Amino acid sequence: MNKSLPLKLKKEPLLEAVWEIRFVLKNPSTGDLLPGLLYKEFYRRYKNIVKLPTADIPDPIAENVPNLRYLPKIRLEADNQAIQIGKRRKEADNYKI
């Protein structure tokens, strides 16, 4: 029984890919503008804007609960893609760009 491996799969096995970028702003309050800036660039593709439940968590609480610090608050949605946007007002942990 000597079957060769297929060169290309009939169905892609990739279900989800996630990447994250964090950066430090000179003025932390400009993080409030980021969703609008991204929407301005991507509105043709990501037409649906969703306010996530975490957006209702006050910033002082989210900053003091480690599991809440980096959760997204806004999602821009396309057919099978999404951009999720969150913010952290305090300086990032252990790095600066």
Buried (B, 14 or more C-beta within 10 A) or exposed (E): EEEEEEEEEEEEEEEEEEEEEEEEBEEBEEBEEBBEEBBEEBEEEBEEEEEBEBBEBEBEEBBEEEEBBBBBBBBBBEEEEBBBBBBBBEEBEEEEE
